[in-house]
Amino acid sequence: MTDFAYAHASDANLRSLAENCAVQLSHARGHTIGFVYVTNPLAGALGEIVEILKERTGVGMWFGTVGIGVCASGAEHFGVPAIAALTGRFQEDAYRVVGSLSAPEDAGAELTQGFAGTFGVVHGDPRNPRTPEIVAELAHRGGAYLVGGLSAAQTEFPQAAGGIVEGGVSGVLLGGRLRVAMGLTQGCSPIGPTHTVTRGEGHVVATLDGRPAFDVLCEDLGVADGVDPSPWLGNIHVALPVAGSDDSDYLVRNLVGIEPSNSFVVIAGEVADGDRMLFVRRDAESAEKDLRRMLDALKEGLPGAPKAGLYYSCVARGPNLFATPGHEMKAIEDAFGDVPMAGFFGNGEISNDRVYAYTGVLALFL
């Protein structure tokens, strides 16, 4: 009997895909938990897919959601109906289901009372503006390192967490004799130094290091005085360093606009005086370099080969960033071999107690 099994299938009708995955998971008998991810064409059928997998595999508890793409060991599926799944044998008394938490206060003490979780897999609804707060509160209350992502679809955003839910954050907290290694790879690289916000409020940054924010942006871009920087801003974002970490761990937020007339910069995030920020560029070369850095660091620190893994990436990555199909999963396979894997490409990535963007989050079961 194996500890983990995985399956993936694409470009067929719902039942054929689910049945195909169930056949691939035929050696999953004795497994207790499954993770399942579907692409947008199957969003409305997630519940039916879960029921087929339950019946055919004997795995009774499933967690997952919908993504623009899904991934499995060595493969990524975009633009077609597709399913990716991973099952594992976890101790029956060593997990706690997280139903749909629609607000931070829903992650109360009763959720984790009498349960010592060290790791969690969760999925969030991007339509809920409090999702980042919920993730932070759940991680702190549960004392668990969380991984996962935000659903990505066109109309329906279902999550599987025992049953089908939506609107908040759901998933599972895991404990017991569980060893997991985690990695985070950024999809951006700095184009200048880290600056201090000397006048800013909400989404508007007026001055950085005591200078007009627009002038600082142009200087970091290498744009001459008086030249319109707009043509160079397509892949430029703002990064907010995580407090207490080095500048390599940061939350990327979109650069919403510039106002040259008053030298303001407007970002899709909130800042206040004293905050740190830097401008970053998103491109394939930067993302590839950091992906390899993460994989090398994880491989060097592992006591042995991983048994399985989960991977969560941004919808702006995958084929929207890399020229080679299946680039990220093939890189992971090159590093660790044909390890059972599953995951999806979402509207945000969850690592520890934060929601990131443009990143890849890898969890390896040891």
PABAZA-407477 format. One record per residue (C-alpha): residue in one letter; z negated, y negated, x. Coordinates in steps of 0.05 Angstrom, whole numbers. Example, Ala and Ser with C-alpha at 12.3 -4.5 7.8 and 13.67 -1.06 7.14 Angstrom:
<atoms>
+------+--------+--------+--------+
! rest !      z !      y !      x !
+------+--------+--------+--------+
!    A !   -156 !     90 !    246 !
!    S !   -143 !     21 !    273 !
+------+--------+--------+--------+
</atoms>
This chain:
<atoms>
+------+--------+--------+--------+
! rest !      z !      y !      x !
+------+--------+--------+--------+
!    M !      0 !      0 !      0 !
!    T !     18 !    -69 !     26 !
!    D !    -25 !   -132 !     22 !
!    F !     34 !   -176 !      1 !
!    A !    103 !   -170 !    -30 !
!    Y !    157 !   -221 !    -45 !
!    A !    221 !   -227 !    -86 !
!    H !    276 !   -276 !   -100 !
!    A !    339 !   -276 !   -142 !
!    S !    390 !   -328 !   -163 !
!    D !    453 !   -343 !   -204 !
!    A !    443 !   -296 !   -263 !
!    N !    413 !   -299 !   -333 !
!    L !    338 !   -304 !   -344 !
!    R !    323 !   -231 !   -358 !
!    S !    367 !   -205 !   -303 !
!    L !    333 !   -251 !   -252 !
!    A !    263 !   -231 !   -275 !
!    E !    280 !   -157 !   -276 !
!    N !    311 !   -162 !   -207 !
!    C !    248 !   -195 !   -180 !
!    A !    205 !   -143 !   -214 !
!    V !    244 !    -87 !   -180 !
!    Q !    235 !   -120 !   -112 !
!    L !    160 !   -124 !   -127 !
!    S !    156 !    -50 !   -147 !
!    H !    110 !    -36 !    -87 !
!    A !     61 !    -90 !   -111 !
!    R !     17 !    -41 !   -150 !
!    G !    -55 !    -59 !   -138 !
!    H !    -39 !   -132 !   -126 !
!    T !    -81 !   -180 !   -167 !
!    I !    -49 !   -248 !   -161 !
!    G !     23 !   -273 !   -162 !
!    F !     56 !   -339 !   -147 !
!    V !    122 !   -354 !   -182 !
!    Y !    170 !   -412 !   -176 !
!    V !    233 !   -425 !   -216 !
!    T !    289 !   -476 !   -212 !
!    N !    303 !   -529 !   -265 !
!    P !    351 !   -487 !   -309 !
!    L !    293 !   -438 !   -321 !
!    A !    238 !   -489 !   -332 !
!    G !    233 !   -475 !   -407 !
!    A !    230 !   -400 !   -394 !
!    L !    173 !   -398 !   -344 !
!    G !    126 !   -367 !   -394 !
!    E !    176 !   -312 !   -411 !
!    I !    188 !   -298 !   -338 !
!    V !    114 !   -292 !   -324 !
!    E !    107 !   -242 !   -382 !
!    I !    164 !   -199 !   -355 !
!    L !    133 !   -199 !   -285 !
!    K !     65 !   -182 !   -313 !
!    E !     91 !   -123 !   -352 !
!    R !    136 !    -95 !   -298 !
!    T !     91 !   -105 !   -237 !
!    G !     21 !    -97 !   -265 !
!    V !      0 !   -162 !   -232 !
!    G !    -41 !   -196 !   -287 !
!    M !    -53 !   -267 !   -260 !
!    W !      5 !   -313 !   -242 !
!    F !      7 !   -385 !   -217 !
!    G !     68 !   -428 !   -206 !
!    T !    114 !   -483 !   -231 !
!    V !    186 !   -510 !   -231 !
!    G !    222 !   -542 !   -172 !
!    I !    291 !   -571 !   -158 !
!    G !    297 !   -514 !   -109 !
!    V !    257 !   -451 !    -94 !
!    C !    250 !   -414 !    -28 !
!    A !    232 !   -345 !     -2 !
!    S !    234 !   -311 !     66 !
!    G !    297 !   -336 !    100 !
!    A !    328 !   -364 !     37 !
!    E !    331 !   -427 !     -6 !
!    H !    362 !   -433 !    -75 !
!    F !    387 !   -499 !   -105 !
!    G !    432 !   -517 !   -164 !
!    V !    429 !   -448 !   -197 !
!    P !    379 !   -410 !   -239 !
!    A !    332 !   -378 !   -189 !
!    I !    263 !   -347 !   -182 !
!    A !    219 !   -337 !   -120 !
!    A !    154 !   -298 !   -124 !
!    L !     98 !   -274 !    -79 !
!    T !     43 !   -225 !    -98 !
!    G !    -20 !   -206 !    -61 !
!    R !    -82 !   -163 !    -63 !
!    F !   -141 !   -211 !    -71 !
!    Q !   -212 !   -191 !    -88 !
!    E !   -222 !   -192 !   -163 !
!    D !   -286 !   -233 !   -158 !
!    A !   -260 !   -279 !   -104 !
!    Y !   -216 !   -327 !   -143 !
!    R !   -227 !   -381 !   -196 !
!    V !   -172 !   -404 !   -243 !
!    V !   -162 !   -479 !   -247 !
!    G !   -137 !   -497 !   -316 !
!    S !   -100 !   -562 !   -329 !
!    L !   -142 !   -620 !   -302 !
!    S !   -116 !   -685 !   -332 !
!    A !   -167 !   -732 !   -300 !
!    P !   -212 !   -730 !   -238 !
!    E !   -274 !   -722 !   -280 !
!    D !   -246 !   -656 !   -307 !
!    A !   -259 !   -626 !   -238 !
!    G !   -333 !   -622 !   -253 !
!    A !   -386 !   -581 !   -219 !
!    E !   -380 !   -526 !   -271 !
!    L !   -311 !   -509 !   -245 !
!    T !   -337 !   -486 !   -179 !
!    Q !   -409 !   -470 !   -196 !
!    G !   -429 !   -403 !   -166 !
!    F !   -362 !   -396 !   -131 !
!    A !   -350 !   -408 !    -57 !
!    G !   -276 !   -423 !    -50 !
!    T !   -247 !   -441 !     18 !
!    F !   -173 !   -447 !     -1 !
!    G !   -134 !   -466 !    -62 !
!    V !    -62 !   -465 !    -87 !
!    V !    -49 !   -519 !   -139 !
!    H !      8 !   -552 !   -175 !
!    G !     10 !   -623 !   -203 !
!    D !     48 !   -660 !   -257 !
!    P !     85 !   -720 !   -226 !
!    R !     83 !   -756 !   -293 !
!    N !      7 !   -761 !   -289 !
!    P !    -10 !   -824 !   -248 !
!    R !    -79 !   -796 !   -232 !
!    T !    -53 !   -733 !   -199 !
!    P !    -72 !   -756 !   -128 !
!    E !   -143 !   -772 !   -152 !
!    I !   -149 !   -704 !   -186 !
!    V !   -127 !   -668 !   -123 !
!    A !   -177 !   -707 !    -81 !
!    E !   -234 !   -693 !   -129 !
!    L !   -218 !   -619 !   -136 !
!    A !   -216 !   -610 !    -61 !
!    H !   -282 !   -646 !    -51 !
!    R !   -317 !   -612 !   -109 !
!    G !   -293 !   -544 !    -91 !
!    G !   -299 !   -553 !    -16 !
!    A !   -230 !   -521 !    -10 !
!    Y !   -168 !   -537 !     31 !
!    L !   -113 !   -544 !    -21 !
!    V !    -38 !   -532 !    -13 !
!    G !     17 !   -537 !    -65 !
!    G !     64 !   -588 !    -95 !
!    L !     84 !   -630 !   -154 !
!    S !    132 !   -601 !   -205 !
!    A !    204 !   -625 !   -202 !
!    A !    251 !   -618 !   -261 !
!    Q !    294 !   -658 !   -308 !
!    T !    257 !   -652 !   -374 !
!    E !    204 !   -598 !   -374 !
!    F !    146 !   -592 !   -324 !
!    P !    110 !   -527 !   -340 !
!    Q !     56 !   -497 !   -295 !
!    A !     31 !   -425 !   -296 !
!    A !    -44 !   -419 !   -289 !
!    G !    -64 !   -357 !   -327 !
!    G !    -24 !   -386 !   -385 !
!    I !     28 !   -441 !   -388 !
!    V !      1 !   -512 !   -383 !
!    E !     26 !   -581 !   -364 !
!    G !      5 !   -652 !   -355 !
!    G !    -46 !   -646 !   -299 !
!    V !    -66 !   -605 !   -239 !
!    S !    -74 !   -529 !   -244 !
!    G !    -77 !   -469 !   -199 !
!    V !   -127 !   -423 !   -166 !
!    L !   -184 !   -428 !   -117 !
!    L !   -191 !   -369 !    -69 !
!    G !   -251 !   -344 !    -31 !
!    G !   -278 !   -279 !     -3 !
!    R !   -254 !   -251 !     63 !
!    L !   -193 !   -296 !     67 !
!    R !   -163 !   -325 !    130 !
!    V !   -108 !   -377 !    124 !
!    A !    -73 !   -422 !    174 !
!    M !    -44 !   -488 !    150 !
!    G !     10 !   -534 !    177 !
!    L !     40 !   -601 !    156 !
!    T !    107 !   -627 !    180 !
!    Q !    129 !   -699 !    170 !
!    G !    201 !   -716 !    152 !
!    C !    198 !   -785 !    184 !
!    S !    186 !   -816 !    252 !
!    P !    158 !   -885 !    270 !
!    I !    206 !   -940 !    288 !
!    G !    152 !   -986 !    314 !
!    P !     77 !   -991 !    327 !
!    T !     21 !   -986 !    276 !
!    H !      5 !  -1053 !    245 !
!    T !    -55 !  -1082 !    210 !
!    V !    -48 !  -1113 !    141 !
!    T !    -76 !  -1183 !    148 !
!    R !    -56 !  -1206 !     79 !
!    G !    -38 !  -1158 !     25 !
!    E !    -55 !  -1138 !    -46 !
!    G !    -31 !  -1082 !    -90 !
!    H !     42 !  -1067 !    -74 !
!    V !     55 !  -1132 !    -37 !
!    V !     47 !  -1139 !     38 !
!    A !     49 !  -1213 !     60 !
!    T !     28 !  -1211 !    133 !
!    L !     21 !  -1158 !    187 !
!    D !    -18 !  -1173 !    250 !
!    G !    -22 !  -1245 !    226 !
!    R !     54 !  -1251 !    222 !
!    P !    102 !  -1251 !    162 !
!    A !    112 !  -1178 !    141 !
!    F !    187 !  -1187 !    134 !
!    D !    193 !  -1213 !    205 !
!    V !    153 !  -1153 !    231 !
!    L !    199 !  -1105 !    193 !
!    C !    261 !  -1138 !    223 !
!    E !    231 !  -1135 !    293 !
!    D !    215 !  -1060 !    287 !
!    L !    286 !  -1048 !    261 !
!    G !    315 !  -1087 !    319 !
!    V !    351 !  -1135 !    271 !
!    A !    364 !  -1205 !    299 !
!    D !    335 !  -1267 !    266 !
!    G !    375 !  -1289 !    206 !
!    V !    411 !  -1222 !    197 !
!    D !    404 !  -1187 !    130 !
!    P !    367 !  -1121 !    144 !
!    S !    387 !  -1089 !     77 !
!    P !    443 !  -1045 !    106 !
!    W !    391 !  -1011 !    151 !
!    L !    338 !   -999 !     98 !
!    G !    367 !   -938 !     64 !
!    N !    324 !   -888 !    102 !
!    I !    266 !   -934 !    121 !
!    H !    198 !   -922 !     90 !
!    V !    126 !   -944 !     98 !
!    A !     73 !   -897 !    127 !
!    L !     -1 !   -906 !    113 !
!    P !    -42 !   -870 !    167 !
!    V !    -97 !   -824 !    141 !
!    A !   -165 !   -852 !    156 !
!    G !   -201 !   -815 !    212 !
!    S !   -138 !   -783 !    239 !
!    D !    -88 !   -801 !    292 !
!    D !    -24 !   -837 !    271 !
!    S !     15 !   -772 !    266 !
!    D !    -19 !   -757 !    199 !
!    Y !      5 !   -808 !    148 !
!    L !     25 !   -815 !     75 !
!    V !     97 !   -838 !     67 !
!    R !    112 !   -887 !     11 !
!    N !    179 !   -917 !     -8 !
!    L !    198 !   -987 !     14 !
!    V !    212 !  -1017 !    -55 !
!    G !    239 !  -1084 !    -34 !
!    I !    239 !  -1144 !     11 !
!    E !    231 !  -1217 !     -6 !
!    P !    259 !  -1258 !     52 !
!    S !    245 !  -1324 !     17 !
!    N !    170 !  -1314 !     24 !
!    S !    171 !  -1260 !     78 !
!    F !    139 !  -1207 !     33 !
!    V !    150 !  -1132 !     36 !
!    V !    139 !  -1092 !    -27 !
!    I !    119 !  -1018 !    -23 !
!    A !    108 !   -960 !    -72 !
!    G !     34 !   -957 !    -53 !
!    E !    -26 !  -1001 !    -53 !
!    V !    -55 !  -1037 !      7 !
!    A !   -111 !  -1086 !     21 !
!    D !   -130 !  -1130 !     80 !
!    G !   -150 !  -1088 !    140 !
!    D !   -108 !  -1028 !    122 !
!    R !    -61 !   -998 !    174 !
!    M !     13 !   -985 !    163 !
!    L !     76 !   -972 !    201 !
!    F !    150 !   -968 !    186 !
!    V !    184 !   -901 !    193 !
!    R !    255 !   -873 !    190 !
!    R !    273 !   -810 !    152 !
!    D !    329 !   -770 !    184 !
!    A !    347 !   -698 !    199 !
!    E !    334 !   -704 !    274 !
!    S !    263 !   -730 !    264 !
!    A !    248 !   -677 !    211 !
!    E !    276 !   -620 !    253 !
!    K !    236 !   -641 !    314 !
!    D !    171 !   -644 !    275 !
!    L !    185 !   -579 !    238 !
!    R !    192 !   -543 !    305 !
!    R !    129 !   -577 !    330 !
!    M !     89 !   -552 !    270 !
!    L !    116 !   -481 !    276 !
!    D !    103 !   -478 !    351 !
!    A !     32 !   -503 !    342 !
!    L !     17 !   -453 !    287 !
!    K !     47 !   -395 !    326 !
!    E !      7 !   -412 !    388 !
!    G !    -58 !   -414 !    350 !
!    L !    -50 !   -350 !    309 !
!    P !    -90 !   -287 !    328 !
!    G !    -32 !   -244 !    306 !
!    A !     29 !   -241 !    261 !
!    P !     18 !   -271 !    191 !
!    K !     19 !   -225 !    131 !
!    A !     51 !   -274 !     83 !
!    G !     61 !   -348 !     69 !
!    L !     72 !   -403 !     19 !
!    Y !    117 !   -464 !     33 !
!    Y !    122 !   -529 !     -4 !
!    S !    175 !   -580 !     13 !
!    C !    201 !   -646 !    -14 !
!    V !    263 !   -651 !    -58 !
!    A !    289 !   -702 !     -7 !
!    R !    289 !   -647 !     46 !
!    G !    328 !   -582 !     40 !
!    P !    403 !   -594 !     31 !
!    N !    389 !   -668 !     20 !
!    L !    367 !   -675 !     92 !
!    F !    391 !   -615 !    133 !
!    A !    464 !   -595 !    141 !
!    T !    451 !   -520 !    147 !
!    P !    436 !   -483 !     81 !
!    G !    366 !   -453 !     81 !
!    H !    347 !   -491 !    143 !
!    E !    272 !   -495 !    134 !
!    M !    261 !   -423 !    113 !
!    K !    306 !   -398 !    169 !
!    A !    265 !   -438 !    219 !
!    I !    201 !   -406 !    192 !
!    E !    234 !   -337 !    196 !
!    D !    255 !   -351 !    268 !
!    A !    183 !   -367 !    285 !
!    F !    146 !   -311 !    248 !
!    G !    197 !   -259 !    229 !
!    D !    212 !   -231 !    160 !
!    V !    145 !   -248 !    130 !
!    P !    136 !   -247 !     53 !
!    M !    144 !   -320 !     32 !
!    A !    153 !   -361 !    -31 !
!    G !    151 !   -435 !    -49 !
!    F !    189 !   -492 !    -80 !
!    F !    218 !   -562 !    -69 !
!    G !    178 !   -612 !   -109 !
!    N !    163 !   -685 !   -125 !
!    G !    106 !   -687 !    -75 !
!    E !     69 !   -640 !    -28 !
!    I !     -5 !   -624 !    -29 !
!    S !    -43 !   -613 !     36 !
!    N !   -119 !   -612 !     39 !
!    D !   -141 !   -668 !     -9 !
!    R !    -78 !   -711 !    -10 !
!    V !     -9 !   -716 !    -41 !
!    Y !     45 !   -729 !     11 !
!    A !    119 !   -745 !      8 !
!    Y !    178 !   -723 !     50 !
!    T !    136 !   -668 !     83 !
!    G !    134 !   -593 !     87 !
!    V !     68 !   -556 !     77 !
!    L !     61 !   -485 !    104 !
!    A !      3 !   -437 !     89 !
!    L !      1 !   -370 !    126 !
!    F !    -44 !   -313 !    104 !
!    L !    -72 !   -277 !    164 !
+------+--------+--------+--------+
</atoms>
